[in-house]
């Protein structure tokens, strides 16, 4: 069968050495709409949003990432990014080098689809733990072998008024800028490719929405202090088109912020963007 869990689960995907500079951090911040000087000026106490750690290993890539996973014979047309999280050991350096080691940690059988989980750990050249990422991809048409269905607890949002309720206007050119952060998938730039994939126009990168929401919650609920963020996780619930507006609503809880993100205004008003949003601090 296309997915062999006995081969895939626990498979090591190798180690990747990478490095980043202040210029990479500045470009990333601009690509997710972070314009405060603490994000964009190296002489103003430059800080790094933890979401940068998700893209840092592939920041300089110019080709779409291959789906060369042991025991998984799948293609890009079957795949949707399901969820993403990062947990950091401390503030991310504004420049540096690291090694990330990734493995397939779990595979869930959802009947008509499979969910493949990957976990990556980044360490400094001296062996210091920097961050851990977890991500899942939803592979259509590849379930049904009788495997573990997995478990997930949805994040319940409080019934009270949110502690922040704000909007972010996605620039018409935002996906063209964000693709310079290591994701050149033509789905986000080529109108003909997007139409062939079933969309009326190119869509914004899910990880761009991920960064936008983290930055917004950090600015509105953490005083703009990215060093307070210990982790950030989301489920990708829908798409955003450049030119649309994202509404971000967040609630403070003990040691964390829970939030939602949806499209605001227009014909798609209320359409979900991110769900199960949790920021730990």
Steps between C-alpha positions, in 0.01 A plus 500: 500500500616860447562551874673226698480604866740225607770665290397862548433541873821586679696542177782752528496758220860603547680806631509837326757766580386857445579857596323833507590867516340818631395576142303174487322592823418849370361361173290242684352760732410731211341205316260439789417868547720566803600862451589614854867597527560223754436258211656697215801698622815324616605795716168520687529187716406263219293204621393186314147368488518126582307412184822579312638171632244309291634642173867555589627157379357556149518880488740504207326225301387586149332169406178353644580254782507135388260250654764230530381331818598139580204266456282775350430495126301822471495808277455871563148506355381274785645711779365781718695655788297399804663655805817666622660573834831613641637491854810706573759450773558874521516814286615424146834653400488770233764307305666163535526146376339175607422143405146370481425129529154388391309176531154368423347476846146376431261405221125510556247307294195721442324259265500705180827671582821465698661752732880490507674670792860620490709624790818700461753603762745783437829518690789745493852393393583459870205263548267747671131433439346796318147395399271212411241505222206270438300502182243283330396449141158372399534251213174452313407150385763316705317373809306182563765250607358466852765704678479728803251784438690727735357741749466873523331726750349808336582831665189641665474877478361689800145632474602841634610792285853458361795687650600602150289529187695647213537472125790481258466600134694254286682694227426398139873432460553326834529145360755621244711638785456201730610255229849646543506332842560157346163391359488542121189285450330654190163459672579828675606698193385350167130564416487216247652252747256611769202452268622152406512421873138612542548854630382816323832674573831437681460452874709628790746255653358334809823570684466868413162504676669310785760776538247781463284362780794438734632851440154651561447311827852587615447868431152527649522267801871464583603863468688430180756288688579196282731361770191416707381248242587142594292322239242550229276242336211510254280290277467625142125537452464692172665722242562872468523688173737797475294817539268348761487594869573263788320547831695379803325451832696394810432416862751493786500182705738376770840489332362510149290680242230322299381659179319472169564647156243544225433707189332834573278672245420425140327195358702266724431683824545260793684231302747323734873551454666351811348292777620347826733799540707483820786731600687392812694756699 
